[in-house]
Amino acid sequence: MSIVRTLRAPENHLEHKMRFVRFAENHEGVMQRNSILNERHRQLGSLLDGDTWNNMPLPWSYSTNAHDEVVATRTTAGLYDVTALNLINVSGKNAVAILDELVAIDVSRIQPGCSRLAAEVDDDGALVDDIMVIRDGPDAFRLSHGGGKTKEHLDRVAKGREIKIQADLDTHILSLQGPKSLDILAPHTGEDLAALPYFHHISTILFDVSVIIARGGYSGELGYEIYCASKDAVFLWDHILEAGRPFGAIAASWNALELTRIEGALLFFPFEMPEGDTTPWEVNMSWAVDLNKKAHYIGKEAVLKLRGRERIKQAGLICDVPYAVEAGSKLFIGSQEVGVVTSSSYSRYLMQSLALVHLLPTHSTIGTRVVVKGSKGDCTATVVKTPFYDPLRQRTHGKP
């Protein structure tokens, strides 16, 4: 799968657009997915005419400014439609064993009502997708994943075994992100959302509709993801925005989501893995591999062998320019090439030019100065601690 992305910051327009080369549409027989919320996105100013992700048109921008949407997310709340994530339901008596062969975490240790992000690697130990394993019951799971090889790998480990695997093409995911998200949702459900820990979820009623509410998101903020049937998505979208209006909550676009995820130094496959054979150890994902896991999984021997043999290190830069440097720009110290920019943005909220980068491990110490060479010209930059925003991740992990 080949996906190419360009982040652009036009001189007259500070939106940063994330674009993808269409993949699924080029395969005969694959139909385009659509969010039931598309009409709401159009009313908010989205043309839904950009490239797609996971075969779904996305609201890259609204008539509001993406940076203002970030401010709302950071100070009150922003409501995002993230239905384009792929969802797969996996159930049956072999579900645990099969999923344990798919990912590098110990699936058997995930408790019902909990989720974990996992490293999913190929036979050579290279990362092949973003994946979250969600456990709903003893033998009932959901996989939330991006545009990588999860389906292919799942088919491989499940072949000839008793298991039920079904792509969920109906569920919509509304993501309310921001410090006021709890205050907005809590009065409209009978559950104690304040007691819901990070990466836990509950089945409940919200605005008289059956939903699953999970604490999490992709913004580096306190947030909740609402999983609902497509028939209820417009109703919930409208009611969440109505309940959030007194707090200043607004709808937020995917350009804003990109800005917040870079501020939060959250990785996105395959953009933070441009080498094509990037290992979990090279992007600081040791937390996504359970070293004491006994079960065999795809790529286990290879990925464990590669531990301690990192060729590059994931890091962050503050660049000394008032714009976003380009993804793909080379990094130099003197005449030596020492790395590459994987994602970038200009954060008006932080008033800084940010870049997620891969550096040679010997040149990744905080405080190291490098030169970024791109088509806009050269600029200096400094290696800094990540995430750029909320470095202790108290917003996401702490008590709301």
Secondary structure as GFF3:
##gff-version 3
##sequence-region A 1 400
A	DSSP	three_ten_helix	24	26	.	.	.	ID=ss1
A	DSSP	alpha_helix	38	43	.	.	.	ID=ss2
A	DSSP	alpha_helix	66	75	.	.	.	ID=ss3
A	DSSP	beta_strand	78	81	.	.	.	ID=ss4
A	DSSP	beta_strand	86	91	.	.	.	ID=ss5
A	DSSP	alpha_helix	95	100	.	.	.	ID=ss6
A	DSSP	three_ten_helix	107	109	.	.	.	ID=ss7
A	DSSP	beta_strand	114	121	.	.	.	ID=ss8
A	DSSP	beta_strand	127	137	.	.	.	ID=ss9
A	DSSP	beta_strand	140	145	.	.	.	ID=ss10
A	DSSP	alpha_helix	150	158	.	.	.	ID=ss11
A	DSSP	beta_strand	164	167	.	.	.	ID=ss12
A	DSSP	beta_strand	172	177	.	.	.	ID=ss13
A	DSSP	alpha_helix	181	185	.	.	.	ID=ss14
A	DSSP	three_ten_helix	186	188	.	.	.	ID=ss15
A	DSSP	three_ten_helix	193	195	.	.	.	ID=ss16
A	DSSP	beta_strand	201	206	.	.	.	ID=ss17
A	DSSP	beta_strand	209	215	.	.	.	ID=ss18
A	DSSP	beta_strand	223	228	.	.	.	ID=ss19
A	DSSP	alpha_helix	230	244	.	.	.	ID=ss20
A	DSSP	three_ten_helix	245	247	.	.	.	ID=ss21
A	DSSP	beta_strand	250	251	.	.	.	ID=ss22
A	DSSP	alpha_helix	254	263	.	.	.	ID=ss23
A	DSSP	three_ten_helix	280	283	.	.	.	ID=ss24
A	DSSP	three_ten_helix	286	288	.	.	.	ID=ss25
A	DSSP	alpha_helix	300	305	.	.	.	ID=ss26
A	DSSP	beta_strand	313	319	.	.	.	ID=ss27
A	DSSP	beta_strand	330	333	.	.	.	ID=ss28
A	DSSP	beta_strand	336	347	.	.	.	ID=ss29
A	DSSP	beta_strand	352	359	.	.	.	ID=ss30
A	DSSP	three_ten_helix	361	363	.	.	.	ID=ss31
A	DSSP	beta_strand	369	374	.	.	.	ID=ss32
A	DSSP	beta_strand	377	384	.	.	.	ID=ss33
A	DSSP	alpha_helix	394	397	.	.	.	ID=ss34
###
